[in-house]
């Protein structure tokens, strides 16, 4: 009986409690459109395909790697067009903890584990971490305006963000 009385109160408090603020860091801006180098006249939309965390065991550094794609990318690659190069982003707060084998983000007084790195076998210096879901990368298309001192030039671009939840 007491649980039935308290449950609505607990649910109300959970909904009313403010959510902790996450961290959002802009790590890159890439063109939102791409014209393949294969002689095609089509301009294709760019989207984020995937991201992962990479560590260098030798230096103890960590970074985020963001990959992009265009429609029918495999066909263009077979013709020698490599598409948009990936973003390789290193920024303050993102580090590799070699003792725990994790990529962490330290920010706002909080330490968040972003990826678990497998224990290395062999001589490979660079390893890919498996994301935990606590840190993600998102991309959104936005309008950009560039002022050259006389004219304004408008373009669409893909803004890429690192987010800690």
C-alpha positions as CSV (number, residue, x, y, z in Angstrom):
1,X,0.0,0.0,0.0
2,X,2.8,2.4,0.9
3,X,4.6,1.7,-2.3
4,X,1.5,2.6,-4.3
5,X,1.4,6.0,-2.6
6,X,5.1,6.7,-2.9
7,X,5.5,5.5,-6.6
8,X,3.8,8.6,-8.2
9,X,5.9,10.9,-5.9
10,X,9.2,9.1,-6.9
11,X,8.3,9.2,-10.6
12,X,7.4,12.9,-10.3
13,X,10.8,13.6,-8.6
14,X,12.7,11.7,-11.3
15,X,11.0,13.6,-14.1
16,X,11.4,17.0,-12.3
17,X,15.1,16.5,-11.5
18,X,17.4,18.4,-13.8
19,X,19.5,16.2,-16.1
20,X,23.3,16.7,-15.7
21,X,24.7,18.8,-18.5
22,X,26.7,16.9,-21.0
23,X,29.8,18.0,-22.9
24,X,29.7,18.9,-26.6
25,X,32.9,19.8,-28.4
26,X,33.0,20.8,-32.1
27,X,35.8,18.7,-33.6
28,X,35.5,19.4,-37.4
29,X,33.5,20.9,-40.2
30,X,33.5,19.1,-43.6
31,X,31.7,19.9,-46.8
32,X,28.1,18.7,-46.8
33,X,28.4,17.9,-50.5
34,X,31.0,16.1,-52.6
35,X,31.7,15.8,-56.3
36,X,33.5,12.6,-57.1
37,X,36.8,12.8,-59.0
38,X,35.7,10.2,-61.5
39,X,34.3,12.7,-64.0
40,X,30.8,12.5,-62.6
41,X,28.8,15.7,-62.7
42,X,26.6,14.7,-59.8
43,X,27.1,16.4,-56.4
44,X,26.4,13.9,-53.6
45,X,25.4,14.5,-50.0
46,X,28.0,13.6,-47.4
47,X,27.1,11.9,-44.1
48,X,28.9,10.5,-41.2
49,X,29.4,6.8,-41.6
50,X,31.1,5.8,-38.3
51,X,33.5,6.8,-35.6
52,X,35.9,5.0,-33.3
53,X,38.6,5.7,-30.7
54,X,42.2,5.1,-31.6
55,X,45.2,4.9,-29.2
56,X,48.9,5.0,-29.8
57,X,50.6,2.7,-27.2
58,X,54.0,4.2,-27.8
59,X,52.9,7.8,-27.1
60,X,50.0,7.0,-24.8
61,X,47.8,9.4,-26.9
62,X,44.1,9.0,-27.8
63,X,42.0,10.4,-30.7
64,X,38.7,10.1,-32.3
65,X,38.5,9.0,-35.9
66,X,35.4,10.0,-37.9
67,X,34.6,8.4,-41.3
68,X,32.3,9.8,-43.9
69,X,30.4,8.3,-46.8
70,X,28.5,9.3,-49.9
71,X,25.9,7.3,-51.8
72,X,27.4,4.5,-53.9
73,X,30.8,5.1,-52.3
74,X,32.0,1.6,-53.1
75,X,31.4,2.2,-56.8
76,X,33.5,5.4,-56.7
77,X,36.2,3.8,-54.7
78,X,36.5,1.1,-57.4
79,X,37.2,3.9,-59.9
80,X,40.0,5.3,-57.7
81,X,38.0,8.0,-55.8
82,X,38.7,7.8,-52.1
83,X,36.0,10.3,-51.1
84,X,36.3,12.6,-48.1
85,X,39.2,11.9,-45.8
86,X,38.5,10.9,-42.2
87,X,38.7,13.4,-39.4
88,X,41.5,12.6,-36.9
89,X,40.7,14.6,-33.7
90,X,42.8,15.0,-30.6
91,X,41.7,17.5,-28.0
92,X,42.3,18.4,-24.4
93,X,40.7,16.0,-21.9
94,X,40.7,12.9,-24.2
95,X,43.5,10.5,-23.0
96,X,44.5,6.9,-22.9
97,X,44.9,5.2,-19.5
98,X,47.3,2.4,-20.2
99,X,46.9,0.8,-16.8
100,X,43.1,0.4,-17.2
101,X,43.3,0.0,-21.0
102,X,40.6,2.6,-21.6
103,X,40.1,5.9,-23.4
104,X,38.8,8.5,-21.0
105,X,37.5,12.1,-21.2
106,X,38.3,14.3,-18.2
107,X,36.1,17.4,-18.2
108,X,34.0,19.4,-15.8
109,X,35.4,17.5,-12.9
110,X,34.1,14.2,-14.2
111,X,36.0,11.3,-15.7
112,X,34.1,9.3,-18.4
113,X,35.2,6.1,-19.9
114,X,34.7,6.4,-23.7
115,X,36.2,3.2,-24.9
116,X,37.8,-0.1,-23.8
117,X,41.0,-0.9,-25.6
118,X,42.0,-4.6,-26.0
119,X,45.3,-5.7,-24.4
120,X,47.9,-5.5,-27.2
121,X,49.5,-8.6,-28.6
122,X,52.5,-8.2,-30.8
123,X,54.2,-5.0,-31.9
124,X,51.2,-3.0,-33.1
125,X,51.5,0.6,-31.8
126,X,48.0,1.8,-32.8
127,X,44.9,0.1,-31.4
128,X,41.2,0.7,-31.9
129,X,39.0,1.0,-28.8
130,X,35.5,-0.4,-28.4
131,X,33.1,2.5,-27.6
132,X,31.2,2.2,-24.3
133,X,28.3,4.5,-25.5
134,X,29.2,7.2,-22.9
135,X,30.9,9.3,-25.5
136,X,29.6,9.7,-29.1
137,X,30.2,11.6,-32.2
138,X,27.3,13.3,-34.0
139,X,27.1,15.3,-37.2
140,X,24.6,17.8,-38.4
141,X,24.2,19.9,-41.6
142,X,24.3,23.6,-41.1
143,X,24.5,26.8,-43.1
144,X,27.9,28.6,-42.9
145,X,28.6,32.2,-44.0
146,X,32.1,33.3,-44.8
147,X,33.0,37.0,-45.2
148,X,35.9,37.7,-47.5
149,X,36.0,41.4,-46.5
150,X,33.7,42.4,-49.4
151,X,31.2,39.6,-50.1
152,X,29.4,37.0,-48.1
153,X,29.7,33.4,-49.3
154,X,27.2,30.9,-48.1
155,X,27.6,27.1,-48.0
156,X,26.3,24.0,-46.3
157,X,28.6,22.0,-44.2
158,X,28.6,19.0,-41.8
159,X,29.5,20.1,-38.3
160,X,31.0,17.2,-36.3
161,X,30.7,17.1,-32.5
162,X,32.2,14.9,-29.7
163,X,29.6,14.4,-27.0
164,X,29.8,13.1,-23.5
165,X,26.5,11.9,-22.0
